[in-house]
Amino acid sequence: MRLPRIPSALRRPRTTNPRPLSTRARILGAMLAVACVGLAVVGGVTFLVQRDRVLSEVDARLRAQVGSLQTVATPAPAATTGSDSATTATEKLSPDDFSNVSDYLHAVVARLVPAQNEGSVAVIDGRARFRPSTLSGFDLSQNTALIDRAVSETQKDHGTVMGTASTPQGALRYIAIPVRMTGDPESGLYIRAVNLDAELSPVTASITTYAVAAVVMLAAIGLVGWFVAGRLLSPIRRLHETADAITLTDLGARIPAEGTDDISAMTRTVNSMLDRLESSVDVQRQLLDDVRHELKTPITIVRGHLELMDPADSEDVDATRQLGIAELDRMTRLVDDIDLLAAVEGDQYTMRAVDLAALTSRIGDLVAVIPGHVWTIEHTGTGVVHGDGDRLLQAWLQLADNAAKYTPSGSPIELGSSCDDRLARLWVRDHGQGIPPDMRRRVFRRFDRAGGKRAIGGSGLGLAIVDAIAKAHNGSCTIADTAGGGAVFTIQLPLRPISVPTPVRADTVAIREGSS
């Protein structure tokens, strides 16, 4: 059966995620954008200032060059005071010397010779009549668009007019002055204009040069910025490569840390994080290996007895039952100790001021109920430590319990505390066999016992728990010999609080769980 074809208009469009720009490209783009805006603002302000200066000079020249006509012209209301200097030679003309407008304007045009980029024309009754015979500038007599505009504006305003006109000869800045004489019916108009395109050409050339230089500068900034951004981001790139190279089976890759800047500090922080991660994974692997080894033994024992058990023999069944329950109890204690070890290796601590004397009195009350030994509080220190009182009591009590297990019944065990300017010490001293020096570095490993003996019950995690609690307080555990035989276990704690990386992991320390 064929399925109906979905119309193309109803099909979901296939979306493609555009490839994101790299950080290097974004940084370079931001640098170029800022530089481009800055160069554009500077260039634009410079151009406007220079242009206004040129226009002001042009207006001043127009006013100054027609000053001889001011006695017969009506001043423009919008005219502003400019420079009084003229760019061409002028001669003061008096209308009293002439009988009509035509003769007067002819003399004016002949005497006021336009400078370069300038032009002038005399208009009578709306028609161009006279132009300068010496054309150092340009000819306005054929520019009907400008003449018609000037005639219209002067007839409307009845006075001098200044303005700017766009004509076939270019953009012209002009001034138009009407001239009339009593008794002469003719209406005269004197027009003077300056070619703004030519006057502004130096400014335009300089701005063009500036634009070319700005483009070259942007290219240089882009080239230098590309290498600088790559240099600054190289630690991040190495971080990316290192992170890609790290696997669960290989956590040894590290990033080279050079310099003292923020990125180098971040690199060192990441390396420290990788160290802690590798340590944590190693501890977990070791724990899993140890747990597998420890659980394999009771499972094998129970399975072997069940396979050999005679169901018809009630005594054999009862013995197998008792053995299975004992092994299950041992596995239960093992699981409980593993859970406790995970808790003390985490961050489940309530740090506060702990009175050393009160803590010593409390441990004395607790160990007094442990049978088989004579317990003595030999010394009580005075001072305050920063820590979790319950966890410290737990570690101290674990040392006392360990000493009770591995020392002969009836032997004395002493406890005590002391304090100096730097450290507080919690110790337990027994009178057993002691611990050989070559065994003191391994007795605090998980499931490890001095000499590998397993005659005494326990999960093998007790001293590992003590070690983890001590390290969580930035402390340590040490072992010393007791005079006459035995061992002294001491938890050393700093008096001042020191921040410790979390989580704290128990490594090998010279403390034991074993026969003493």
VEXDO-331856 format. One record per residue (C-alpha): x negated, y, z; residue number from 1; residue in one letter. Coordinates in steps of 0.5 Angstrom, whole numbers. Example, Ala and Ser with C-alpha at 12.3 -4.5 7.8 and 13.67 -1.06 7.14 Angstrom:
2
+-------+-------+-------+-----+-----+
|     x |     y |     z |   n | res |
+-------+-------+-------+-----+-----+
|   -25 |    -9 |    16 |   1 |   A |
|   -27 |    -2 |    14 |   2 |   S |
+-------+-------+-------+-----+-----+
This chain:
516
+-------+-------+-------+-----+-----+
|     x |     y |     z |   n | res |
+-------+-------+-------+-----+-----+
|     0 |     0 |     0 |   1 |   M |
|    -3 |     7 |    -2 |   2 |   R |
|    -3 |    12 |     3 |   3 |   L |
|     0 |    19 |     1 |   4 |   P |
|    -5 |    24 |    -1 |   5 |   R |
|    -6 |    30 |     4 |   6 |   I |
|    -5 |    36 |     0 |   7 |   P |
|   -11 |    40 |     0 |   8 |   S |
|    -8 |    46 |     3 |   9 |   A |
|    -7 |    42 |     9 |  10 |   L |
|   -13 |    39 |    10 |  11 |   R |
|   -18 |    41 |    16 |  12 |   R |
|   -24 |    45 |    13 |  13 |   P |
|   -30 |    42 |    14 |  14 |   R |
|   -34 |    47 |    19 |  15 |   T |
|   -42 |    47 |    18 |  16 |   T |
|   -45 |    50 |    24 |  17 |   N |
|   -50 |    55 |    22 |  18 |   P |
|   -57 |    54 |    24 |  19 |   R |
|   -59 |    59 |    30 |  20 |   P |
|   -64 |    64 |    30 |  21 |   L |
|   -70 |    62 |    34 |  22 |   S |
|   -72 |    66 |    40 |  23 |   T |
|   -78 |    69 |    36 |  24 |   R |
|   -74 |    71 |    30 |  25 |   A |
|   -69 |    75 |    35 |  26 |   R |
|   -75 |    78 |    39 |  27 |   I |
|   -78 |    80 |    32 |  28 |   L |
|   -71 |    83 |    30 |  29 |   G |
|   -70 |    87 |    36 |  30 |   A |
|   -77 |    90 |    35 |  31 |   M |
|   -76 |    92 |    28 |  32 |   L |
|   -69 |    95 |    30 |  33 |   A |
|   -71 |    99 |    35 |  34 |   V |
|   -77 |   101 |    31 |  35 |   A |
|   -73 |   103 |    25 |  36 |   C |
|   -68 |   107 |    29 |  37 |   V |
|   -73 |   111 |    32 |  38 |   G |
|   -77 |   112 |    25 |  39 |   L |
|   -70 |   114 |    22 |  40 |   A |
|   -68 |   119 |    28 |  41 |   V |
|   -75 |   122 |    27 |  42 |   V |
|   -75 |   123 |    20 |  43 |   G |
|   -68 |   125 |    20 |  44 |   G |
|   -69 |   131 |    25 |  45 |   V |
|   -75 |   133 |    21 |  46 |   T |
|   -72 |   133 |    15 |  47 |   F |
|   -66 |   137 |    17 |  48 |   L |
|   -71 |   142 |    21 |  49 |   V |
|   -75 |   143 |    15 |  50 |   Q |
|   -69 |   144 |    10 |  51 |   R |
|   -66 |   149 |    15 |  52 |   D |
|   -72 |   153 |    15 |  53 |   R |
|   -73 |   153 |     8 |  54 |   V |
|   -65 |   155 |     7 |  55 |   L |
|   -67 |   161 |    12 |  56 |   S |
|   -73 |   163 |     8 |  57 |   E |
|   -69 |   163 |     2 |  58 |   V |
|   -63 |   167 |     5 |  59 |   D |
|   -68 |   172 |     7 |  60 |   A |
|   -71 |   173 |     0 |  61 |   R |
|   -65 |   174 |    -3 |  62 |   L |
|   -63 |   180 |     2 |  63 |   R |
|   -70 |   183 |     2 |  64 |   A |
|   -70 |   183 |    -6 |  65 |   Q |
|   -64 |   187 |    -7 |  66 |   V |
|   -65 |   192 |    -1 |  67 |   G |
|   -65 |   197 |    -6 |  68 |   S |
|   -58 |   196 |    -8 |  69 |   L |
|   -55 |   197 |    -1 |  70 |   Q |
|   -53 |   204 |    -2 |  71 |   T |
|   -48 |   202 |    -7 |  72 |   V |
|   -46 |   195 |    -5 |  73 |   A |
|   -41 |   193 |     1 |  74 |   T |
|   -45 |   189 |     6 |  75 |   P |
|   -43 |   181 |     6 |  76 |   A |
|   -39 |   180 |    13 |  77 |   P |
|   -42 |   174 |    14 |  78 |   A |
|   -49 |   176 |    12 |  79 |   A |
|   -54 |   175 |    18 |  80 |   T |
|   -61 |   179 |    19 |  81 |   T |
|   -67 |   176 |    16 |  82 |   G |
|   -74 |   177 |    14 |  83 |   S |
|   -75 |   184 |    11 |  84 |   D |
|   -81 |   182 |     7 |  85 |   S |
|   -80 |   181 |    -1 |  86 |   A |
|   -83 |   176 |    -5 |  87 |   T |
|   -83 |   181 |   -11 |  88 |   T |
|   -85 |   188 |   -12 |  89 |   A |
|   -79 |   193 |   -11 |  90 |   T |
|   -77 |   200 |   -13 |  91 |   E |
|   -72 |   204 |    -9 |  92 |   K |
|   -67 |   206 |   -14 |  93 |   L |
|   -62 |   212 |   -13 |  94 |   S |
|   -55 |   212 |   -16 |  95 |   P |
|   -55 |   219 |   -17 |  96 |   D |
|   -61 |   218 |   -22 |  97 |   D |
|   -56 |   215 |   -27 |  98 |   F |
|   -49 |   217 |   -30 |  99 |   S |
|   -46 |   210 |   -31 | 100 |   N |
|   -46 |   203 |   -28 | 101 |   V |
|   -50 |   200 |   -35 | 102 |   S |
|   -56 |   204 |   -34 | 103 |   D |
|   -57 |   203 |   -27 | 104 |   Y |
|   -56 |   196 |   -27 | 105 |   L |
|   -61 |   196 |   -33 | 106 |   H |
|   -66 |   199 |   -29 | 107 |   A |
|   -65 |   195 |   -23 | 108 |   V |
|   -66 |   188 |   -27 | 109 |   V |
|   -72 |   191 |   -31 | 110 |   A |
|   -75 |   193 |   -24 | 111 |   R |
|   -73 |   187 |   -20 | 112 |   L |
|   -77 |   181 |   -23 | 113 |   V |
|   -75 |   174 |   -20 | 114 |   P |
|   -80 |   170 |   -17 | 115 |   A |
|   -82 |   163 |   -19 | 116 |   Q |
|   -75 |   159 |   -18 | 117 |   N |
|   -71 |   165 |   -18 | 118 |   E |
|   -67 |   168 |   -23 | 119 |   G |
|   -62 |   174 |   -24 | 120 |   S |
|   -57 |   177 |   -28 | 121 |   V |
|   -53 |   184 |   -29 | 122 |   A |
|   -46 |   183 |   -31 | 123 |   V |
|   -41 |   188 |   -33 | 124 |   I |
|   -34 |   187 |   -33 | 125 |   D |
|   -35 |   180 |   -33 | 126 |   G |
|   -40 |   179 |   -38 | 127 |   R |
|   -47 |   178 |   -37 | 128 |   A |
|   -50 |   184 |   -40 | 129 |   R |
|   -58 |   184 |   -38 | 130 |   F |
|   -63 |   179 |   -36 | 131 |   R |
|   -70 |   180 |   -34 | 132 |   P |
|   -75 |   180 |   -40 | 133 |   S |
|   -80 |   177 |   -36 | 134 |   T |
|   -78 |   170 |   -34 | 135 |   L |
|   -82 |   168 |   -29 | 136 |   S |
|   -76 |   164 |   -26 | 137 |   G |
|   -70 |   162 |   -30 | 138 |   F |
|   -65 |   165 |   -34 | 139 |   D |
|   -58 |   166 |   -31 | 140 |   L |
|   -55 |   169 |   -37 | 141 |   S |
|   -52 |   163 |   -40 | 142 |   Q |
|   -50 |   160 |   -33 | 143 |   N |
|   -42 |   162 |   -34 | 144 |   T |
|   -40 |   157 |   -28 | 145 |   A |
|   -44 |   161 |   -23 | 146 |   L |
|   -42 |   168 |   -27 | 147 |   I |
|   -35 |   166 |   -27 | 148 |   D |
|   -35 |   164 |   -19 | 149 |   R |
|   -39 |   170 |   -17 | 150 |   A |
|   -34 |   175 |   -21 | 151 |   V |
|   -28 |   171 |   -18 | 152 |   S |
|   -31 |   172 |   -11 | 153 |   E |
|   -33 |   179 |   -11 | 154 |   T |
|   -26 |   181 |   -14 | 155 |   Q |
|   -23 |   177 |    -8 | 156 |   K |
|   -27 |   180 |    -2 | 157 |   D |
|   -29 |   186 |    -5 | 158 |   H |
|   -36 |   186 |    -2 | 159 |   G |
|   -43 |   182 |    -3 | 160 |   T |
|   -42 |   175 |    -3 | 161 |   V |
|   -47 |   170 |    -1 | 162 |   M |
|   -46 |   162 |    -3 | 163 |   G |
|   -49 |   156 |    -6 | 164 |   T |
|   -46 |   153 |   -12 | 165 |   A |
|   -48 |   147 |   -16 | 166 |   S |
|   -49 |   148 |   -23 | 167 |   T |
|   -52 |   145 |   -29 | 168 |   P |
|   -58 |   149 |   -27 | 169 |   Q |
|   -58 |   145 |   -21 | 170 |   G |
|   -56 |   147 |   -14 | 171 |   A |
|   -57 |   155 |   -13 | 172 |   L |
|   -57 |   159 |    -7 | 173 |   R |
|   -54 |   166 |   -10 | 174 |   Y |
|   -52 |   173 |    -8 | 175 |   I |
|   -47 |   177 |   -12 | 176 |   A |
|   -47 |   185 |   -11 | 177 |   I |
|   -41 |   189 |   -14 | 178 |   P |
|   -44 |   196 |   -17 | 179 |   V |
|   -39 |   202 |   -18 | 180 |   R |
|   -40 |   209 |   -20 | 181 |   M |
|   -35 |   215 |   -19 | 182 |   T |
|   -32 |   217 |   -26 | 183 |   G |
|   -35 |   210 |   -30 | 184 |   D |
|   -29 |   205 |   -31 | 185 |   P |
|   -34 |   199 |   -32 | 186 |   E |
|   -35 |   194 |   -26 | 187 |   S |
|   -42 |   192 |   -25 | 188 |   G |
|   -44 |   186 |   -21 | 189 |   L |
|   -52 |   184 |   -20 | 190 |   Y |
|   -53 |   177 |   -19 | 191 |   I |
|   -59 |   174 |   -16 | 192 |   R |
|   -60 |   166 |   -15 | 193 |   A |
|   -65 |   161 |   -12 | 194 |   V |
|   -66 |   154 |   -14 | 195 |   N |
|   -65 |   150 |    -8 | 196 |   L |
|   -68 |   144 |   -11 | 197 |   D |
|   -74 |   147 |   -13 | 198 |   A |
|   -75 |   150 |    -6 | 199 |   E |
|   -73 |   144 |    -3 | 200 |   L |
|   -78 |   139 |    -7 | 201 |   S |
|   -84 |   140 |    -2 | 202 |   P |
|   -79 |   138 |     4 | 203 |   V |
|   -76 |   132 |    -1 | 204 |   T |
|   -83 |   130 |    -2 | 205 |   A |
|   -86 |   130 |     5 | 206 |   S |
|   -79 |   126 |     7 | 207 |   I |
|   -81 |   121 |     1 | 208 |   T |
|   -88 |   120 |     4 | 209 |   T |
|   -85 |   119 |    11 | 210 |   Y |
|   -80 |   114 |     8 | 211 |   A |
|   -86 |   110 |     5 | 212 |   V |
|   -90 |   110 |    11 | 213 |   A |
|   -85 |   108 |    15 | 214 |   A |
|   -83 |   102 |    11 | 215 |   V |
|   -91 |   100 |    11 | 216 |   V |
|   -91 |   101 |    19 | 217 |   M |
|   -85 |    97 |    20 | 218 |   L |
|   -88 |    92 |    16 | 219 |   A |
|   -94 |    92 |    20 | 220 |   A |
|   -90 |    92 |    26 | 221 |   I |
|   -86 |    86 |    24 | 222 |   G |
|   -93 |    82 |    22 | 223 |   L |
|   -96 |    84 |    29 | 224 |   V |
|   -90 |    83 |    33 | 225 |   G |
|   -89 |    76 |    29 | 226 |   W |
|   -96 |    74 |    32 | 227 |   F |
|   -95 |    77 |    39 | 228 |   V |
|   -88 |    74 |    40 | 229 |   A |
|   -91 |    67 |    38 | 230 |   G |
|   -97 |    68 |    43 | 231 |   R |
|   -92 |    70 |    48 | 232 |   L |
|   -87 |    64 |    47 | 233 |   L |
|   -92 |    59 |    46 | 234 |   S |
|   -92 |    56 |    53 | 235 |   P |
|   -84 |    56 |    52 | 236 |   I |
|   -85 |    52 |    45 | 237 |   R |
|   -90 |    47 |    49 | 238 |   R |
|   -85 |    47 |    55 | 239 |   L |
|   -80 |    44 |    49 | 240 |   H |
|   -85 |    40 |    46 | 241 |   E |
|   -87 |    37 |    53 | 242 |   T |
|   -79 |    36 |    55 | 243 |   A |
|   -78 |    32 |    49 | 244 |   D |
|   -84 |    28 |    50 | 245 |   A |
|   -82 |    26 |    57 | 246 |   I |
|   -78 |    19 |    58 | 247 |   T |
|   -76 |    15 |    64 | 248 |   L |
|   -82 |    11 |    63 | 249 |   T |
|   -87 |    16 |    62 | 250 |   D |
|   -87 |    22 |    66 | 251 |   L |
|   -94 |    24 |    66 | 252 |   G |
|   -94 |    30 |    61 | 253 |   A |
|   -96 |    37 |    63 | 254 |   R |
|   -96 |    44 |    61 | 255 |   I |
|  -103 |    47 |    61 | 256 |   P |
|  -102 |    53 |    65 | 257 |   A |
|  -106 |    60 |    64 | 258 |   E |
|  -106 |    67 |    66 | 259 |   G |
|  -102 |    70 |    71 | 260 |   T |
|   -96 |    73 |    68 | 261 |   D |
|   -88 |    71 |    69 | 262 |   D |
|   -89 |    65 |    63 | 263 |   I |
|   -95 |    62 |    66 | 264 |   S |
|   -91 |    62 |    73 | 265 |   A |
|   -85 |    59 |    70 | 266 |   M |
|   -90 |    54 |    67 | 267 |   T |
|   -93 |    52 |    74 | 268 |   R |
|   -86 |    52 |    77 | 269 |   T |
|   -84 |    47 |    71 | 270 |   V |
|   -90 |    43 |    72 | 271 |   N |
|   -89 |    42 |    80 | 272 |   S |
|   -82 |    40 |    78 | 273 |   M |
|   -84 |    35 |    74 | 274 |   L |
|   -89 |    32 |    79 | 275 |   D |
|   -83 |    32 |    84 | 276 |   R |
|   -79 |    28 |    79 | 277 |   L |
|   -84 |    23 |    77 | 278 |   E |
|   -85 |    22 |    85 | 279 |   S |
|   -78 |    21 |    86 | 280 |   S |
|   -77 |    16 |    80 | 281 |   V |
|   -84 |    12 |    83 | 282 |   D |
|   -80 |    12 |    90 | 283 |   V |
|   -74 |    10 |    87 | 284 |   Q |
|   -77 |     4 |    82 | 285 |   R |
|   -81 |     2 |    88 | 286 |   Q |
|   -75 |     2 |    93 | 287 |   L |
|   -71 |    -2 |    87 | 288 |   L |
|   -77 |    -7 |    87 | 289 |   D |
|   -78 |    -8 |    94 | 290 |   D |
|   -70 |    -9 |    95 | 291 |   V |
|   -70 |   -14 |    90 | 292 |   R |
|   -76 |   -18 |    93 | 293 |   H |
|   -72 |   -17 |   100 | 294 |   E |
|   -66 |   -19 |    98 | 295 |   L |
|   -68 |   -25 |    94 | 296 |   K |
|   -71 |   -29 |   100 | 297 |   T |
|   -64 |   -29 |   104 | 298 |   P |
|   -60 |   -31 |    98 | 299 |   I |
|   -65 |   -36 |    96 | 300 |   T |
|   -65 |   -39 |   103 | 301 |   I |
|   -57 |   -39 |   103 | 302 |   V |
|   -57 |   -42 |    96 | 303 |   R |
|   -62 |   -48 |    98 | 304 |   G |
|   -58 |   -50 |   104 | 305 |   H |
|   -51 |   -50 |   101 | 306 |   L |
|   -54 |   -54 |    96 | 307 |   E |
|   -57 |   -59 |   101 | 308 |   L |
|   -51 |   -59 |   106 | 309 |   M |
|   -47 |   -65 |   107 | 310 |   D |
|   -40 |   -63 |   107 | 311 |   P |
|   -38 |   -69 |   111 | 312 |   A |
|   -43 |   -68 |   116 | 313 |   D |
|   -40 |   -63 |   121 | 314 |   S |
|   -46 |   -61 |   124 | 315 |   E |
|   -50 |   -60 |   118 | 316 |   D |
|   -44 |   -55 |   116 | 317 |   V |
|   -44 |   -52 |   122 | 318 |   D |
|   -52 |   -51 |   122 | 319 |   A |
|   -51 |   -48 |   115 | 320 |   T |
|   -46 |   -43 |   117 | 321 |   R |
|   -50 |   -41 |   122 | 322 |   Q |
|   -56 |   -40 |   118 | 323 |   L |
|   -52 |   -36 |   112 | 324 |   G |
|   -49 |   -31 |   117 | 325 |   I |
|   -56 |   -30 |   120 | 326 |   A |
|   -58 |   -28 |   113 | 327 |   E |
|   -52 |   -24 |   111 | 328 |   L |
|   -53 |   -20 |   118 | 329 |   D |
|   -60 |   -19 |   116 | 330 |   R |
|   -58 |   -16 |   109 | 331 |   M |
|   -53 |   -12 |   112 | 332 |   T |
|   -58 |    -9 |   117 | 333 |   R |
|   -63 |    -8 |   110 | 334 |   L |
|   -57 |    -4 |   107 | 335 |   V |
|   -56 |     0 |   113 | 336 |   D |
|   -63 |     2 |   113 | 337 |   D |
|   -64 |     3 |   106 | 338 |   I |
|   -58 |     8 |   107 | 339 |   D |
|   -61 |    11 |   113 | 340 |   L |
|   -68 |    12 |   109 | 341 |   L |
|   -64 |    16 |   103 | 342 |   A |
|   -61 |    20 |   108 | 343 |   A |
|   -67 |    22 |   112 | 344 |   V |
|   -71 |    23 |   105 | 345 |   E |
|   -65 |    28 |   103 | 346 |   G |
|   -64 |    35 |   105 | 347 |   D |
|   -59 |    33 |   110 | 348 |   Q |
|   -62 |    37 |   116 | 349 |   Y |
|   -59 |    42 |   121 | 350 |   T |
|   -65 |    46 |   123 | 351 |   M |
|   -65 |    50 |   129 | 352 |   R |
|   -69 |    52 |   135 | 353 |   A |
|   -71 |    45 |   139 | 354 |   V |
|   -73 |    45 |   146 | 355 |   D |
|   -79 |    41 |   147 | 356 |   L |
|   -77 |    39 |   155 | 357 |   A |
|   -70 |    38 |   153 | 358 |   A |
|   -72 |    33 |   148 | 359 |   L |
|   -77 |    29 |   152 | 360 |   T |
|   -72 |    28 |   158 | 361 |   S |
|   -67 |    26 |   153 | 362 |   R |
|   -71 |    20 |   150 | 363 |   I |
|   -73 |    18 |   157 | 364 |   G |
|   -66 |    17 |   158 | 365 |   D |
|   -65 |    13 |   152 | 366 |   L |
|   -71 |     8 |   152 | 367 |   V |
|   -69 |     7 |   159 | 368 |   A |
|   -64 |     2 |   157 | 369 |   V |
|   -69 |    -2 |   153 | 370 |   I |
|   -70 |    -9 |   156 | 371 |   P |
|   -77 |   -12 |   157 | 372 |   G |
|   -81 |    -6 |   159 | 373 |   H |
|   -83 |    -1 |   164 | 374 |   V |
|   -82 |     6 |   161 | 375 |   W |
|   -85 |    12 |   163 | 376 |   T |
|   -85 |    19 |   161 | 377 |   I |
|   -92 |    21 |   162 | 378 |   E |
|   -92 |    28 |   160 | 379 |   H |
|   -87 |    33 |   158 | 380 |   T |
|   -89 |    39 |   154 | 381 |   G |
|   -86 |    46 |   154 | 382 |   T |
|   -84 |    50 |   148 | 383 |   G |
|   -79 |    51 |   142 | 384 |   V |
|   -80 |    47 |   135 | 385 |   V |
|   -76 |    49 |   129 | 386 |   H |
|   -72 |    43 |   127 | 387 |   G |
|   -67 |    38 |   127 | 388 |   D |
|   -66 |    35 |   134 | 389 |   G |
|   -62 |    29 |   132 | 390 |   D |
|   -67 |    27 |   127 | 391 |   R |
|   -73 |    28 |   131 | 392 |   L |
|   -70 |    24 |   137 | 393 |   L |
|   -68 |    19 |   132 | 394 |   Q |
|   -75 |    18 |   129 | 395 |   A |
|   -78 |    18 |   136 | 396 |   W |
|   -73 |    13 |   139 | 397 |   L |
|   -75 |     9 |   132 | 398 |   Q |
|   -83 |     9 |   135 | 399 |   L |
|   -81 |     7 |   142 | 400 |   A |
|   -76 |     1 |   139 | 401 |   D |
|   -82 |    -1 |   134 | 402 |   N |
|   -87 |    -1 |   140 | 403 |   A |
|   -82 |    -5 |   144 | 404 |   A |
|   -82 |   -11 |   139 | 405 |   K |
|   -89 |   -11 |   138 | 406 |   Y |
|   -92 |   -11 |   145 | 407 |   T |
|   -91 |   -17 |   150 | 408 |   P |
|   -85 |   -17 |   154 | 409 |   S |
|   -86 |   -14 |   161 | 410 |   G |
|   -92 |    -9 |   159 | 411 |   S |
|   -92 |    -2 |   160 | 412 |   P |
|   -90 |     3 |   155 | 413 |   I |
|   -91 |    11 |   156 | 414 |   E |
|   -88 |    17 |   152 | 415 |   L |
|   -89 |    24 |   152 | 416 |   G |
|   -90 |    31 |   149 | 417 |   S |
|   -95 |    36 |   149 | 418 |   S |
|   -95 |    43 |   146 | 419 |   C |
|  -101 |    48 |   144 | 420 |   D |
|  -101 |    54 |   140 | 421 |   D |
|  -100 |    51 |   133 | 422 |   R |
|   -97 |    44 |   134 | 423 |   L |
|   -92 |    40 |   138 | 424 |   A |
|   -93 |    33 |   139 | 425 |   R |
|   -89 |    27 |   141 | 426 |   L |
|   -92 |    21 |   142 | 427 |   W |
|   -91 |    13 |   144 | 428 |   V |
|   -97 |     9 |   147 | 429 |   R |
|   -96 |     1 |   148 | 430 |   D |
|  -101 |    -4 |   150 | 431 |   H |
|  -101 |    -9 |   145 | 432 |   G |
|  -106 |   -12 |   140 | 433 |   Q |
|  -107 |    -5 |   136 | 434 |   G |
|  -107 |    -4 |   129 | 435 |   I |
|  -114 |    -5 |   125 | 436 |   P |
|  -116 |     2 |   122 | 437 |   P |
|  -116 |    -2 |   115 | 438 |   D |
|  -108 |    -3 |   116 | 439 |   M |
|  -106 |     4 |   118 | 440 |   R |
|  -105 |     7 |   111 | 441 |   R |
|  -100 |     2 |   109 | 442 |   R |
|   -96 |     0 |   115 | 443 |   V |
|   -91 |     6 |   113 | 444 |   F |
|   -90 |     3 |   107 | 445 |   R |
|   -83 |     1 |   105 | 446 |   R |
|   -82 |    -7 |   107 | 447 |   F |
|   -89 |    -7 |   109 | 448 |   D |
|   -92 |   -10 |   116 | 449 |   R |
|   -98 |   -10 |   119 | 450 |   A |
|  -101 |   -17 |   117 | 451 |   G |
|   -95 |   -19 |   113 | 452 |   G |
|   -92 |   -22 |   119 | 453 |   K |
|   -84 |   -23 |   119 | 454 |   R |
|   -83 |   -27 |   125 | 455 |   A |
|   -80 |   -21 |   128 | 456 |   I |
|   -73 |   -18 |   126 | 457 |   G |
|   -73 |   -12 |   122 | 458 |   G |
|   -72 |    -9 |   115 | 459 |   S |
|   -79 |    -6 |   115 | 460 |   G |
|   -76 |     1 |   114 | 461 |   L |
|   -76 |     3 |   121 | 462 |   G |
|   -83 |     7 |   120 | 463 |   L |
|   -82 |     9 |   113 | 464 |   A |
|   -76 |    13 |   116 | 465 |   I |
|   -80 |    16 |   122 | 466 |   V |
|   -85 |    18 |   116 | 467 |   D |
|   -79 |    21 |   112 | 468 |   A |
|   -77 |    25 |   118 | 469 |   I |
|   -84 |    28 |   120 | 470 |   A |
|   -85 |    30 |   113 | 471 |   K |
|   -78 |    33 |   112 | 472 |   A |
|   -81 |    38 |   118 | 473 |   H |
|   -87 |    39 |   115 | 474 |   N |
|   -90 |    35 |   120 | 475 |   G |
|   -94 |    28 |   120 | 476 |   S |
|   -95 |    22 |   124 | 477 |   C |
|  -102 |    19 |   126 | 478 |   T |
|  -105 |    13 |   129 | 479 |   I |
|  -110 |    12 |   135 | 480 |   A |
|  -112 |     7 |   139 | 481 |   D |
|  -110 |     6 |   146 | 482 |   T |
|  -116 |     5 |   151 | 483 |   A |
|  -116 |    -3 |   153 | 484 |   G |
|  -112 |    -5 |   147 | 485 |   G |
|  -106 |    -2 |   144 | 486 |   G |
|  -104 |     4 |   139 | 487 |   A |
|  -101 |    11 |   140 | 488 |   V |
|   -96 |    14 |   135 | 489 |   F |
|   -96 |    21 |   135 | 490 |   T |
|   -91 |    26 |   131 | 491 |   I |
|   -94 |    32 |   130 | 492 |   Q |
|   -90 |    38 |   128 | 493 |   L |
|   -91 |    46 |   127 | 494 |   P |
|   -89 |    51 |   131 | 495 |   L |
|   -87 |    56 |   126 | 496 |   R |
|   -82 |    54 |   121 | 497 |   P |
|   -85 |    53 |   114 | 498 |   I |
|   -81 |    52 |   108 | 499 |   S |
|   -81 |    45 |   105 | 500 |   V |
|   -79 |    43 |    98 | 501 |   P |
|   -73 |    39 |    97 | 502 |   T |
|   -72 |    33 |    97 | 503 |   P |
|   -78 |    30 |   102 | 504 |   V |
|   -80 |    23 |   100 | 505 |   R |
|   -84 |    18 |   104 | 506 |   A |
|   -91 |    17 |   102 | 507 |   D |
|   -96 |    12 |   105 | 508 |   T |
|   -98 |    15 |   112 | 509 |   V |
|  -103 |    12 |   117 | 510 |   A |
|   -97 |     9 |   121 | 511 |   I |
|   -95 |     2 |   122 | 512 |   R |
|   -89 |    -2 |   124 | 513 |   E |
|   -92 |    -9 |   126 | 514 |   G |
|   -95 |   -12 |   132 | 515 |   S |
|   -99 |    -8 |   136 | 516 |   S |
+-------+-------+-------+-----+-----+
